[in-house]
Amino acid sequence: MLATAVAAFLVWRSQPTPQPLPPPAPITPLTSITPSSTAAKVTVHVAGKIRKPGVYLLPAGARVTDAVSAAGGVSKGASTGQLNLARRLIDGEQIVVGAPPGTAPGSPITDPATAVLDLNSATPDQLEQLPGVGEVLAARIVEFRTSRGGFTTIDQLRDVSGIGPRKFEEIKPKVRV
């Protein structure tokens, strides 16, 4: 009987004792997610008469006004001049505030309004920069491109629903394959 009591005591004593858990790691708020997140971004260079010129990473779909704001706004006495502040940003573009195109130092400035887009690689946002092309028509162009394996000629734009002869003539000089 004594042996049973000693064995029971030793079994009871050999059971593990609970240890306190370390405190949980703090939760990072959504506003501090790094640029490596899956959200789409555009990178733009804001230069000219601006308070903080530089390269900025902005959410996809951002407008020129967002880029100007991110760069601290327009310098005192400067004007946005011919900038279309409502235009959507295109990844990799340079925005020059207060200076006509071509007068900024460095590489030549490409104005997205005069740029020629490749129909086989342009994003829907870039296609929306074409005259008369909105979100729906840009999506149709991308869907046509995807279903046909890409454009082989510019004339294939006529086969996209919503592009008539007049719109085709407006778009034609602004695209290539």
N, CA and C of each residue as an Amber inpcrd file, in Angstrom:
protein
   531
   0.8130000  -1.1780000   0.0000000   0.0000000   0.0000000   0.0000000
   0.8730000   1.2640000   0.0000000   1.9250000   1.2310000   0.7570000
   2.8330000   2.3640000   0.7930000   3.4900000   2.5410000  -0.5770000
   3.8190000   1.4290000  -1.2220000   4.4410000   1.5170000  -2.5380000
   3.4900000   2.1460000  -3.5420000   2.2000000   1.8650000  -3.4600000
   1.2190000   2.4450000  -4.3640000   1.0850000   3.9460000  -4.1210000
   1.1010000   4.3250000  -2.8600000   0.9900000   5.7370000  -2.5230000
   2.2080000   6.5110000  -3.0270000   3.4170000   5.9070000  -2.8600000
   4.6430000   6.5660000  -3.3180000   4.6230000   6.6640000  -4.8390000
   4.1870000   5.6010000  -5.5270000   4.1270000   5.6220000  -6.9850000
   3.1340000   6.6690000  -7.4730000   1.9740000   6.7490000  -6.8270000
   0.9710000   7.7510000  -7.2160000   1.5080000   9.1560000  -7.0110000
   2.2330000   9.3590000  -5.8700000   2.8050000  10.6690000  -5.5950000
   3.8460000  11.0320000  -6.6530000   4.7030000  10.0690000  -7.0320000
   5.7390000  10.3440000  -8.0220000   5.1390000  10.6120000  -9.4100000
   4.0640000   9.8900000  -9.7820000   3.3980000  10.1430000 -11.0660000
   2.7850000  11.5360000 -11.0630000   2.1500000  11.8780000  -9.9610000
   1.5320000  13.1920000  -9.8560000   2.5890000  14.2980000  -9.9280000
   3.7290000  14.0780000  -9.3060000   4.8110000  15.0650000  -9.2850000
   5.5080000  15.1900000 -10.6430000   5.4870000  14.1310000 -11.4430000
   6.1980000  14.1600000 -12.7190000   5.3930000  14.8130000 -13.8400000
   4.1470000  15.1500000 -13.5890000   3.3470000  15.8080000 -14.6360000
   3.8880000  17.2150000 -14.8840000   3.8830000  17.6390000 -16.1610000
   4.4210000  18.9750000 -16.4590000   3.5600000  20.0740000 -15.8540000
   4.2080000  21.1260000 -15.4870000   3.4850000  22.2780000 -14.9580000
   3.3280000  23.2970000 -16.0810000   2.1860000  23.9530000 -16.1600000
   1.9810000  24.9310000 -17.2290000   2.9270000  26.1180000 -17.0590000
   3.4560000  26.5680000 -18.1980000   4.3370000  27.7330000 -18.2110000
   3.5780000  28.8900000 -18.8530000   3.7920000  30.1020000 -18.3720000
   3.0900000  31.2360000 -18.9860000   3.5660000  31.4510000 -20.4260000
   2.6400000  31.8210000 -21.2930000   2.9540000  32.1120000 -22.6900000
   3.4970000  33.5230000 -22.8120000   4.3790000  33.7500000 -23.7930000
   4.8510000  35.1240000 -24.0010000   3.6960000  35.9710000 -24.5420000
   3.7430000  37.2770000 -24.2950000   2.6510000  38.1260000 -24.8000000
   2.6200000  38.0940000 -26.3320000   1.4380000  38.2380000 -26.9220000
   1.3500000  38.2000000 -28.3890000   2.0610000  39.3990000 -29.0100000
   2.5490000  39.1930000 -30.2230000   3.2230000  40.2740000 -30.9440000
   2.1950000  41.3460000 -31.3000000   2.6040000  42.6150000 -31.2710000
   1.6470000  43.6730000 -31.6140000   1.1730000  43.5430000 -33.0600000
  -0.0610000  43.9000000 -33.2900000  -0.6490000  43.8440000 -34.6260000
  -0.2900000  45.1190000 -35.3640000   0.2220000  44.9710000 -36.5790000
   0.6030000  46.1200000 -37.3880000  -0.6450000  46.6900000 -38.0570000
  -0.9130000  47.9920000 -37.8850000  -2.0940000  48.5650000 -38.5490000
  -1.9300000  48.5250000 -40.0660000  -3.0480000  48.5030000 -40.7830000
  -3.0320000  48.4190000 -42.2410000  -2.3280000  49.5900000 -42.8930000
  -2.2950000  50.7280000 -42.2370000  -1.6910000  51.9060000 -42.8500000
  -0.1770000  51.8090000 -42.9390000   0.4350000  50.8350000 -42.2400000
   1.8910000  50.7600000 -42.2840000   2.3860000  49.5750000 -43.0980000
   1.5580000  49.0640000 -43.9900000   1.9850000  47.9570000 -44.8390000
   3.0540000  48.4640000 -45.7950000   4.0770000  47.6640000 -46.0030000
   5.1980000  48.0710000 -46.8460000   4.8120000  48.0340000 -48.3210000
   5.5910000  48.6920000 -49.1810000   5.2810000  48.6960000 -50.6020000
   5.2910000  47.3090000 -51.2420000   5.8150000  46.3140000 -50.5620000
   5.8380000  44.9830000 -51.1440000   4.4880000  44.2840000 -51.0250000
   3.4830000  45.0070000 -50.5300000   2.1620000  44.3940000 -50.4360000
   1.6120000  44.1490000 -51.8350000   0.5200000  43.4010000 -51.8960000
  -0.0160000  43.0120000 -53.1910000  -0.8080000  44.1290000 -53.8620000
  -1.0220000  45.2400000 -53.1740000  -1.7770000  46.3360000 -53.7750000
  -0.9720000  46.9280000 -54.9370000  -1.6540000  47.2350000 -56.0280000
  -0.9980000  47.7850000 -57.2100000  -0.5570000  49.2230000 -56.9310000
   0.6080000  49.5720000 -57.4380000   1.1850000  50.9010000 -57.2270000
   1.7100000  51.4440000 -58.5490000   1.8470000  52.7580000 -58.6240000
   2.5110000  53.4060000 -59.7450000   3.6360000  54.2590000 -59.1810000
   4.7330000  54.3270000 -59.9250000   5.8670000  55.1420000 -59.5230000
   5.9480000  56.3160000 -60.4850000   5.9700000  57.5290000 -59.9280000
   6.0350000  58.7300000 -60.7600000   7.1210000  59.6590000 -60.2420000
   7.6840000  60.4450000 -61.1540000   8.6920000  61.4410000 -60.8110000
   8.0330000  62.8090000 -60.9020000   7.9870000  63.5230000 -59.7870000
   7.3890000  64.8550000 -59.7620000   8.5340000  65.8610000 -59.6930000
   8.5810000  66.7790000 -60.6700000   9.6830000  67.7320000 -60.7620000
   9.1310000  69.1150000 -61.0790000  10.0360000  70.0700000 -61.1590000
   9.6480000  71.4360000 -61.5130000   9.4140000  72.2890000 -60.2790000
   8.4490000  73.1700000 -60.3820000   8.1610000  74.1260000 -59.3120000
   7.2330000  73.4770000 -58.2760000   7.8590000  72.6060000 -57.4900000
   7.1400000  71.8000000 -56.5090000   7.9310000  71.8600000 -55.2050000
   7.2670000  71.7300000 -54.0730000   7.9570000  71.8690000 -52.7840000
   8.9510000  70.7460000 -52.5020000   8.5610000  69.4980000 -52.7930000
   9.4560000  68.3600000 -52.5210000   9.5670000  67.4810000 -53.7690000
  10.3590000  67.9160000 -54.7710000  10.4880000  67.1030000 -55.9770000
  11.1130000  65.7520000 -55.6440000  10.7110000  64.7420000 -56.3990000
  11.2740000  63.4120000 -56.1810000  10.4270000  62.3360000 -56.8130000
  10.7690000  61.0960000 -56.4990000  10.0560000  59.9380000 -57.0160000
   9.0880000  59.4660000 -55.9360000   7.8440000  59.2470000 -56.3210000
   6.7980000  58.8690000 -55.3730000   6.0940000  57.5950000 -55.8150000
   5.7590000  56.7530000 -54.8380000   5.0100000  55.5290000 -55.0560000
   3.5850000  55.7880000 -54.5950000   2.6340000  55.7210000 -55.5420000
   1.2370000  56.0320000 -55.2560000   0.3510000  54.8550000 -55.6480000
  -0.8480000  54.7800000 -55.0790000  -1.7500000  53.6760000 -55.4420000
  -2.1560000  53.7570000 -56.9100000  -2.3440000  52.5980000 -57.5280000
  -2.8280000  52.5710000 -58.9110000  -4.1660000  53.2870000 -58.9570000
  -4.3920000  54.0380000 -60.0110000  -5.6260000  54.8070000 -60.1350000
  -5.5040000  56.2160000 -59.5770000  -4.3420000  56.5430000 -58.9950000
  -4.1380000  57.8870000 -58.4610000  -4.1200000  58.8940000 -59.6130000
  -4.4060000  60.1370000 -59.2950000  -4.4680000  61.2110000 -60.2860000
  -3.2490000  62.1310000 -60.1590000  -3.0720000  62.9920000 -61.1440000
  -1.9580000  63.9410000 -61.1230000  -2.0290000  64.8010000 -59.8620000
  -3.2240000  65.1910000 -59.4670000  -3.3670000  66.0040000 -58.2550000
  -2.8450000  65.2760000 -57.0220000  -2.9710000  63.9420000 -56.9750000
  -2.4490000  63.1570000 -55.8550000  -0.9200000  63.2100000 -55.8350000
  -0.3060000  63.1570000 -57.0110000   1.1560000  63.2150000 -57.1060000
   1.6600000  64.5930000 -56.6720000   0.9650000  65.6420000 -57.0920000
   1.3540000  67.0010000 -56.7090000   1.2210000  67.1600000 -55.1940000
   0.1580000  66.6290000 -54.6120000  -0.0340000  66.6910000 -53.1570000
   1.0410000  65.9040000 -52.4210000   1.3750000  64.7120000 -52.9300000
   2.4010000  63.8890000 -52.3000000   3.7520000  64.6080000 -52.2890000
   3.9860000  65.4440000 -53.2940000   5.2460000  66.1870000 -53.3930000
   5.1820000  67.5160000 -52.6500000   4.2120000  67.6760000 -51.8010000
   4.1420000  68.8700000 -50.9670000   3.4030000  70.0390000 -51.5780000
   2.8770000  69.8750000 -52.7640000   2.1350000  70.9480000 -53.4100000
   3.0250000  71.8280000 -54.2640000   2.3780000  72.7480000 -54.9400000
   3.0570000  73.6590000 -55.8630000   3.8230000  74.7090000 -55.0680000
   5.0190000  75.0710000 -55.5390000   5.8130000  76.1160000 -54.8950000
   5.0740000  77.4410000 -54.9490000   5.4250000  78.3270000 -54.0390000
   4.7870000  79.6410000 -53.9610000   4.9660000  80.3940000 -55.2720000
   3.8710000  80.8970000 -55.8110000   3.9020000  81.6690000 -57.0420000
   3.8880000  80.8350000 -58.3070000   3.9730000  79.5140000 -58.1890000
   3.9750000  78.6480000 -59.3760000   2.5420000  78.2850000 -59.7400000
   2.3810000  77.8720000 -60.9820000   1.0660000  77.4820000 -61.4790000
   1.1420000  76.0680000 -62.0320000   0.0160000  75.3770000 -61.9770000
  -0.0200000  74.0420000 -62.5640000  -0.1320000  74.1360000 -64.0730000
  -0.3800000  75.3260000 -64.5910000  -0.3590000  75.5750000 -66.0300000
  -1.1860000  74.6080000 -66.8410000  -0.5240000  73.8730000 -67.7160000
  -1.2290000  73.0010000 -68.6370000  -1.4260000  71.5940000 -68.0880000
  -1.0920000  71.3590000 -66.8150000  -1.2860000  70.0230000 -66.2460000
  -2.7710000  69.7150000 -66.1060000  -3.1590000  68.5260000 -66.4840000
  -4.5180000  68.0450000 -66.2530000  -4.4910000  67.3370000 -64.9110000
  -4.9060000  68.0170000 -63.8570000  -4.8310000  67.4650000 -62.5100000
  -5.7520000  66.2730000 -62.3020000  -6.7500000  66.1060000 -63.1610000
  -7.7000000  64.9990000 -63.0110000  -7.2560000  63.7370000 -63.7420000
  -6.1850000  63.8080000 -64.5400000  -5.7370000  62.6650000 -65.3250000
  -5.1460000  61.5930000 -64.4180000  -5.4330000  60.3220000 -64.7570000
  -4.8440000  59.2090000 -64.0060000  -3.3680000  59.0860000 -64.3190000
  -2.6030000  58.6930000 -63.3150000  -1.1580000  58.5370000 -63.4730000
  -0.8210000  57.2610000 -64.2290000   0.2810000  57.3100000 -64.9460000
   0.8090000  56.1580000 -65.6620000   2.1420000  55.8140000 -65.0220000
   2.3560000  54.5360000 -64.7400000   3.5800000  54.0990000 -64.0900000
   4.8050000  54.5370000 -64.8900000   5.7620000  55.1480000 -64.1910000
   7.0190000  55.5410000 -64.8110000   7.0290000  56.9160000 -65.4470000
   5.9480000  57.6580000 -65.3360000   5.9240000  58.9640000 -65.9960000
   6.5550000  60.0470000 -65.1320000   6.9010000  61.1570000 -65.7720000
   7.4310000  62.3220000 -65.0920000   6.4150000  63.4520000 -65.2160000
   6.1310000  64.0890000 -64.0970000   5.1970000  65.2160000 -64.0740000
   6.0030000  66.4560000 -63.7440000   5.9960000  67.4300000 -64.6530000
   6.7290000  68.6720000 -64.4280000   5.7160000  69.7720000 -64.1500000
   5.8380000  70.3770000 -62.9900000   4.9190000  71.4280000 -62.5630000
   5.5250000  72.7870000 -62.8880000   4.7500000  73.6220000 -63.5580000
   5.1710000  74.9930000 -63.8180000   6.1580000  75.1700000 -64.9530000
   6.3920000  74.1430000 -65.7440000   7.3220000  74.2630000 -66.8630000
   6.7210000  73.5720000 -68.0790000   6.8790000  74.1820000 -69.2540000
   6.3740000  73.5120000 -70.4500000   7.1960000  72.2640000 -70.7480000
   6.5950000  71.2500000 -71.3860000   7.3180000  70.0220000 -71.6920000
   8.6000000  70.2910000 -72.4680000   9.6710000  69.5870000 -72.0910000
  10.9430000  69.7070000 -72.7910000  11.9150000  70.6740000 -72.1650000
  11.4880000  71.4610000 -71.1430000  12.3990000  72.4390000 -70.5590000
  13.0240000  71.9650000 -69.2600000  12.5830000  70.8360000 -68.7430000
  13.1520000  70.3360000 -67.4930000  14.5020000  69.6920000 -67.7510000
  15.4040000  69.7640000 -66.7680000  16.6960000  69.1080000 -66.9530000
  16.5310000  67.5990000 -66.9640000  17.5090000  66.9130000 -67.5420000
  17.4570000  65.4550000 -67.5630000  16.8800000  64.9480000 -68.8610000
  16.3150000  63.7550000 -68.7980000  15.7840000  63.1300000 -70.0120000
  14.5550000  63.8700000 -70.5140000  14.2540000  63.7470000 -71.7990000
  13.0940000  64.4150000 -72.3470000  11.8090000  63.9130000 -71.6860000
  10.8620000  64.7920000 -71.5670000   9.6010000  64.4750000 -70.9200000
   8.6330000  63.9250000 -71.9450000   7.9920000  62.8320000 -71.5990000
   6.9770000  62.2700000 -72.4720000   5.6250000  62.6350000 -71.8960000
   4.8630000  63.3830000 -72.6330000   3.5190000  63.7470000 -72.2100000
   2.5990000  62.5750000 -72.5310000   1.9430000  61.9830000 -71.5170000
   1.0810000  60.8390000 -71.7750000  -0.0150000  61.1340000 -72.7930000
  -0.4000000  62.3950000 -72.9300000  -1.4500000  62.7350000 -73.8920000
  -0.9440000  62.5950000 -75.3300000   0.3740000  62.7150000 -75.5390000
   0.9170000  62.5980000 -76.8930000   1.6890000  61.2950000 -77.0980000
   1.7880000  60.4810000 -76.0800000   2.5260000  59.2180000 -76.1780000
   1.7770000  58.2430000 -77.0820000   2.5240000  57.3870000 -77.7550000
   1.9430000  56.3480000 -78.5990000   1.9660000  55.0490000 -77.7950000
   0.7950000  54.4540000 -77.5980000   0.6590000  53.2450000 -76.7850000
   0.7450000  51.9910000 -77.6290000   1.3530000  50.9540000 -77.0830000
   1.3820000  49.6460000 -77.7190000   0.1070000  48.9120000 -77.3140000
  -0.7150000  48.5660000 -78.2920000  -1.9950000  47.9020000 -78.0070000
  -1.8160000  46.5580000 -77.3030000  -0.6780000  45.9180000 -77.4810000
  -0.4640000  44.6010000 -76.8930000   0.1170000  44.6360000 -75.4830000
   0.5390000  45.7960000 -75.0180000   1.1110000  45.8520000 -73.6700000
   0.5210000  46.9490000 -72.7920000  -0.3130000  47.8210000 -73.3380000
  -0.8880000  48.9160000 -72.5580000  -1.8450000  48.3820000 -71.5060000
  -1.8020000  48.9920000 -70.3370000  -2.7220000  48.6330000 -69.2580000
  -4.0710000  49.2980000 -69.5240000  -5.1300000  48.8260000 -68.8690000
  -6.4250000  49.4940000 -69.0260000  -6.3650000  50.9800000 -68.6620000
  -5.6160000  51.3310000 -67.6180000  -5.4970000  52.7460000 -67.2420000
  -4.8270000  53.5530000 -68.3460000  -3.8240000  52.9830000 -68.9960000
  -3.1560000  53.6910000 -70.0840000  -4.1030000  53.8290000 -71.2780000
  -4.8670000  52.7830000 -71.5610000  -5.8170000  52.8420000 -72.6810000
  -6.8790000  53.9190000 -72.4510000  -7.2260000  54.1570000 -71.2010000
  -8.2190000  55.1840000 -70.8810000  -7.7230000  56.5890000 -71.2220000
  -6.4270000  56.7460000 -71.4270000  -5.8770000  58.0510000 -71.7920000
  -6.1260000  58.3770000 -73.2690000  -6.5290000  57.3640000 -74.0440000
  -6.8250000  57.5880000 -75.4610000  -8.1270000  58.3710000 -75.5960000
  -8.2670000  59.1810000 -76.6550000  -9.4820000  59.9770000 -76.8230000
 -10.7180000  59.0860000 -76.9870000 -11.7360000  59.3900000 -76.1880000
 -13.0030000  58.6690000 -76.2800000 -12.9940000  57.2850000 -75.6720000
 -11.9170000  56.9120000 -74.9860000 -11.8400000  55.5830000 -74.3710000
 -12.0020000  55.7310000 -72.8630000 -13.0530000  55.1140000 -72.3630000
 -13.2900000  55.1070000 -70.9230000 -12.9820000  53.7310000 -70.3510000
 -13.4110000  53.5270000 -69.1300000 -13.1310000  52.2790000 -68.4200000
 -13.7100000  51.0620000 -69.1500000 -14.9410000  51.1730000 -69.6280000
 -15.6110000  50.0450000 -70.2790000 -14.9340000  49.7050000 -71.6030000
 -14.6580000  50.7130000 -72.4200000 -14.0360000  50.4680000 -73.7140000
 -12.6020000  49.9480000 -73.5460000 -11.8850000  50.4500000 -72.5540000
 -10.5340000  49.9440000 -72.2800000 -10.5950000  48.4600000 -71.9150000
 -11.5880000  48.0790000 -71.1160000 -11.7530000  46.6710000 -70.7460000
 -12.0740000  45.8230000 -71.9790000 -12.8660000  46.3530000 -72.9130000
 -13.1850000  45.6140000 -74.1460000 -11.9450000  45.4180000 -75.0090000
 -11.0910000  46.4480000 -75.0690000  -9.8590000  46.3370000 -75.8550000
  -8.9620000  45.2550000 -75.2520000  -8.8200000  45.2540000 -73.9290000
  -7.9930000  44.2490000 -73.2560000  -8.5850000  42.8520000 -73.4540000
  -9.9160000  42.7230000 -73.3680000 -10.5760000  41.4270000 -73.5470000
 -10.3740000  40.9240000 -74.9750000 -10.4870000  41.8300000 -75.9570000
 -10.2600000  41.4700000 -77.3600000  -8.8270000  40.9840000 -77.5410000
  -7.8800000  41.7260000 -76.9750000  -6.4580000  41.3790000 -77.0710000
  -6.1980000  40.0050000 -76.4500000  -6.7840000  39.7460000 -75.3040000
  -6.5800000  38.4750000 -74.6030000  -7.1880000  37.3080000 -75.3710000
  -8.3970000  37.5050000 -75.8900000  -9.0880000  36.4080000 -76.5730000
  -8.4690000  36.0860000 -77.9350000  -7.8040000  37.0270000 -78.5570000
  -7.2250000  36.8230000 -79.8920000  -5.7170000  36.6190000 -79.8680000
  -5.1150000  36.6170000 -78.6800000  -3.6600000  36.4470000 -78.6120000
  -2.8980000  37.7020000 -78.9860000  -3.5380000  38.8550000 -78.8930000
  -2.8820000  40.1240000 -79.1870000  -3.3110000  40.7010000 -80.5250000
  -2.9710000  41.9490000 -80.7200000  -3.2630000  42.6420000 -81.9710000
  -2.1190000  42.4010000 -82.9440000  -2.4480000  42.1680000 -84.1980000
  -1.4130000  42.0610000 -85.2260000  -1.3790000  43.3170000 -86.0920000
  -2.5170000  44.0380000 -86.1450000  -2.5820000  45.3130000 -86.8610000
  -3.4420000  46.2800000 -86.0730000  -3.2320000  47.5560000 -86.2990000
  -4.0450000  48.5780000 -85.6530000  -5.4920000  48.4960000 -86.1450000
  -5.6770000  48.1040000 -87.4080000  -7.0190000  48.0190000 -87.9770000
  -7.9330000  47.0560000 -87.2190000  -7.3720000  46.1330000 -86.4540000
  -8.1970000  45.2100000 -85.6760000  -8.9870000  45.9330000 -84.5870000
  -8.6080000  47.1580000 -84.2630000  -9.3830000  47.9460000 -83.2940000
 -10.8220000  48.1280000 -83.7710000 -11.0330000  48.1410000 -85.0790000
 -12.3860000  48.3050000 -85.6290000 -13.2990000  47.1500000 -85.2210000
 -12.7090000  45.9930000 -84.8900000 -13.4870000  44.8250000 -84.4970000
 -13.9050000  44.8660000 -83.0290000 -13.3880000  45.8150000 -82.2690000
 -13.7490000  45.9490000 -80.8590000 -15.0950000  46.6630000 -80.7690000
 -16.0230000  46.0560000 -80.0430000 -17.3520000  46.6400000 -79.8720000
 -17.2370000  48.0260000 -79.2270000 -17.8380000  49.0240000 -79.8520000
 -17.8160000  50.3840000 -79.3190000 -16.8500000  51.3100000 -80.0400000
 -16.0470000  50.7710000 -80.9550000 -15.1190000  51.6100000 -81.7230000
 -15.6480000  51.6960000 -83.1490000 -16.2140000  52.8540000 -83.4380000
 -16.7210000  53.1080000 -84.7750000 -15.6690000  53.7890000 -85.6250000
 -16.0270000  54.1370000 -86.8730000 -15.0520000  54.7570000 -87.7810000
 -14.4560000  56.0590000 -87.2400000 -15.2890000  56.9160000 -86.6550000
 -14.7920000  58.2060000 -86.1640000 -13.8430000  58.0220000 -84.9720000
 -14.2310000  57.1840000 -84.0310000 -13.3780000  56.9370000 -82.8660000
 -12.0750000  56.2510000 -83.2890000 -12.1590000  55.3530000 -84.2630000
 -10.9670000  54.6740000 -84.7570000  -9.9800000  55.6930000 -85.3280000
 -10.4720000  56.6590000 -86.0930000  -9.5960000  57.6760000 -86.6780000
  -8.9480000  58.5520000 -85.6080000  -9.6410000  58.7820000 -84.4770000
  -9.0590000  59.5570000 -83.3800000  -7.9730000  58.7800000 -82.6470000
  -8.1960000  57.4750000 -82.4990000  -7.2910000  56.6260000 -81.7400000
  -6.0730000  56.2110000 -82.5690000  -6.2750000  55.9740000 -83.8550000
  -5.2550000  55.3860000 -84.7460000  -3.8610000  56.0140000 -84.6210000
  -3.7130000  57.3570000 -84.6300000  -2.3620000  57.9100000 -84.5510000
  -1.7090000  57.7820000 -83.1680000  -2.4820000  57.3730000 -82.1810000
  -1.9660000  57.3170000 -80.8120000  -1.6380000  55.9040000 -80.3420000
  -1.7470000  54.9130000 -81.2700000  -1.4690000  53.5260000 -80.8950000
  -0.5490000  52.8650000 -81.9280000   0.0600000  51.7580000 -81.5000000
   0.9000000  50.9510000 -82.3830000   0.8020000  49.5080000 -81.9180000
   1.3080000  48.5740000 -82.7550000   1.3730000  47.1620000 -82.3620000
   2.8060000  46.6920000 -82.4010000
